[in-house]
């Protein structure tokens, strides 16, 4: 799976499942401040990522994930193994 595939899948579930405005989805967008992702949304994201990408997110690994681009890169490191 390449970077574009990852970005498309992530963007789709952000829009469809978390109801985030498509205009807000930019690589530099902050997950919390710009996209409004909170701890309850994070629980949904864990389930969605496991279903779509086949791995479990470990909370400690997400500590440095601040932007959407960070999140894309985090997923890429996991699915690229």
QUIDA-V538899 format. One record per pair of residues at least 12 apart in sequence whose ideal C-beta (glycine too) atoms are under 10 Angstrom apart, sorted by the first residue. I is the first residue (numbers start at 1). J is the second residue. D is the distance in whole Angstrom. If there is no record, write none. Layout:
I,J,D + I,J,D
//
This chain:
1,52,10 + 1,53,8 + 1,54,10 + 1,75,9 + 1,76,8 + 1,79,5 + 1,80,8 + 2,76,9 + 2,79,10 + 2,80,9 + 3,72,7 + 3,73,8 + 3,75,9 + 3,76,6 + 3,80,10 + 4,72,10 + 5,76,10 + 5,79,9 + 6,52,9 + 6,53,8 + 6,71,9 + 6,72,6 + 6,73,9 + 6,74,10 + 6,75,5 + 6,76,6 + 6,78,10 + 6,79,7 + 6,80,9 + 7,25,9 + 7,27,8 + 7,68,9 + 7,69,9 + 7,71,10 + 7,72,5 + 7,75,9 + 7,76,9 + 9,48,9 + 9,49,9 + 9,52,6 + 9,53,7 + 9,72,10 + 9,75,8 + 9,79,10 + 10,25,9 + 10,45,9 + 10,48,9 + 10,49,8 + 10,52,8 + 10,53,9 + 10,68,8 + 10,71,7 + 10,72,6 + 10,75,7 + 11,25,5 + 11,68,8 + 11,72,9 + 12,25,10 + 12,48,10 + 12,52,9 + 13,44,9 + 13,45,8 + 13,48,5 + 13,49,8 + 13,51,9 + 13,52,7 + 14,29,10 + 14,31,10 + 14,35,7 + 14,37,8 + 14,41,9 + 14,45,9 + 14,48,9 + 14,68,8 + 14,71,9 + 16,48,10 + 17,41,9 + 17,44,6 + 17,45,9 + 17,47,9 + 17,48,6 + 18,35,8 + 18,36,9 + 18,37,7 + 18,40,10 + 18,41,6 + 18,44,7 + 18,45,8 + 18,48,8 + 19,36,10 + 19,41,10 + 20,34,9 + 20,35,5 + 20,36,7 + 20,37,8 + 20,41,9 + 20,68,10 + 21,35,9 + 21,36,9 + 24,36,8 + 24,68,9 + 25,68,7 + 26,67,9 + 26,68,7 + 26,69,9 + 27,67,7 + 27,68,5 + 27,69,4 + 27,70,9 + 27,71,9 + 27,72,7 + 27,73,10 + 28,67,6 + 28,68,7 + 28,69,6 + 28,70,10 + 29,66,10 + 29,67,6 + 29,68,5 + 29,69,8 + 29,71,10 + 30,66,6 + 30,67,6 + 30,68,8 + 30,70,10 + 31,45,9 + 31,62,9 + 31,65,7 + 31,66,7 + 31,67,7 + 31,68,7 + 31,70,8 + 31,71,7 + 32,66,8 + 32,67,10 + 33,66,9 + 33,67,10 + 34,67,8 + 34,68,8 + 35,67,9 + 35,68,7 + 35,71,10 + 37,68,10 + 37,71,9 + 42,57,8 + 42,59,8 + 42,62,8 + 45,57,7 + 45,62,9 + 45,71,9 + 46,58,10 + 46,59,9 + 46,62,9 + 49,71,9 + 49,74,9 + 49,75,7 + 49,78,9 + 49,79,10 + 52,75,9 + 52,79,10 + 53,75,6 + 53,76,10 + 53,78,7 + 53,79,5 + 54,78,9 + 54,79,7 + 55,75,8 + 55,78,5 + 55,79,7 + 55,81,9 + 56,78,9 + 57,71,10 + 57,74,8 + 57,75,9 + 57,78,8 + 58,78,10 + 61,74,7 + 61,77,9 + 61,78,9 + 62,74,7
//
